[in-house]
Amino acid sequence: MKQRNEKFGIVLPIILLSYVMILLDNSIIFTSTVKIATDLHLNAQTLAWVSSAYTLTFGGFQLFGGRIGDVYGRKRVFLIGLLVFSFGSLMVGVSTNAAMIISMRALQGIGSAIVAPTTLALLLDNYHGTMRSRAIAAYGATAGVGASLGMVLGGVITSAFSWRYGFFFNVPIGLLMFVMTIYFVHDRESQKATRLDSVGTLLSVLGLSALVYSIDGTTHQLLALVVAVIALGIFVYVERVVTSPIMPLRLFADRQRNSAYIARFFFIGAAFAYFFVTTQALQRIYGFTPFLTGQAFLPVTIPQFIAALQVPKLASKIGNARLIVIADILVAIGILLTAVLGMDRGYWVAVAVPMVIFGVGQGLILSPLTVEGVANTDPEIAGAASGVVNTVHQFGQSVGISIVVALTSGVHNFSTSYHDQLLIITLIAGLSLLAALVLQGSHNRQLVHDLTAK
């Protein structure tokens, strides 16, 4: 196919800025929860729903958000997602009570579930060949940097202004991206899908939302899990028989993509669990303010950004699979080192130095994982593939945090609990490493096959 773009132009910045907007919002909430609870007089259970409502809809609508772009046009759907997310952000910022902030966080989640997979699908539409590989690398780097940067900005905004500004900030950016998308972003020329799989859509939303609730909910979690298993079981059957499935099962016929999905699931689980527990540890063990807590994550953010810039060069030299393996090893070492050193050695030794190692690993891993997650897909299922990548990303986050919290809930000494949590997170990172090794094995076998065929 002829190269469509010699330069990235304005389309890639629009895609990346839109994506980082929802990533920042997802991380800012970590350092804002205490202030939100105080201002709106929320108890612990209600406060949990401020995060869970967003997670519920973001996770539940991911496949829907990815597939509707395939059917109705990526640009049109992307514009709708931007408006929904921006309006939801505005209403969260002006919320005056629990019901309002929880419902608007749910609306934000729907907007995010539309924007996140559509950004990646638009990227696949607008770039080809080497330009596509470089664009996906930038997209993957944005996923990591945006999450870490949200921790830093969350502390600054909450301390210097108000937690509300963290949400207001999205509104002008969302509207600017809306206008720029109208003028500069174009859909691909043709689309084969003519209608949406309505039954599959309802089952996916029900099943995925119930699955999220079974992880993050507060009551009737077992019932939610049963509903999720039944709904998702029927969903898989429906996807096998309908002509235009919301999640084409051929997405999972490729071992390369499957290994990338699993590696991403466990990596994100480890990374977000690490952010979640370390944010609390810094405040409870060292007595950091939200502002200092945000700044304390700079040893992750800066090395991560620098490492991410090196990904295209490193991937071309050693390959994506090998780079993922190396990155997973660095991430696991960084997390384990804090547990081994112990928090009594002080922030700079016990936290900052391991964060640098962790940050380099995180900077190296997400770009190649994204490339592998959408590898070997055709344009007709690009949106669905993007939806799966983002669904795995979201569920990895929820599952990782939930597992770590559940397994250490009986430990009442916080320092001991944090130590145990880091060990569990290291094991989760190890599972990502195992999947990465399987991915590398798949690449090696493909290479041998290609050489034999020649």
Secondary structure, DSSP 8 states (H G I E B T S, - for coil): -----SS-TTHHHHHHHHHHHHHHHHHHGGGTHHHHHHHHT--HHHHHHHHHHHHHHHHHTHHHHHHHHHHH-HHHHHHHHHHHHHHHHHHHHT--SHHHHHHHHHHHHHHHHHHHHHHHHHHHHH--HHHHHHHHHHHHHHHHHHHHHHHHHHHHHHHHS-HHHHHHTHHHHHHHHHHHHHHH----S-----S--HHHHHHHHHHHHHHHHHHH-SS-HHHHHHHHHHHHHHHHHHHHH-SS-SS-GGGGG-HHHHHHHHHHHHHHHHHHHHHHHHHHHHHHTS---HHHHHHTTHHHHHHHHHHHHTHHHHHHHH-HHHHHHHHHHHHHHHHHHHHHH-GGG-HIIIIIHHHHHHHHHHHHHHHHHHHHHTTT--GGGHHHHHHHHHHHHHHHHHHHHHHHHHHTTT--SHHHHHHHHHHHHHHHHHHHHHHHHHHHHHHHHHHHHHHHH-
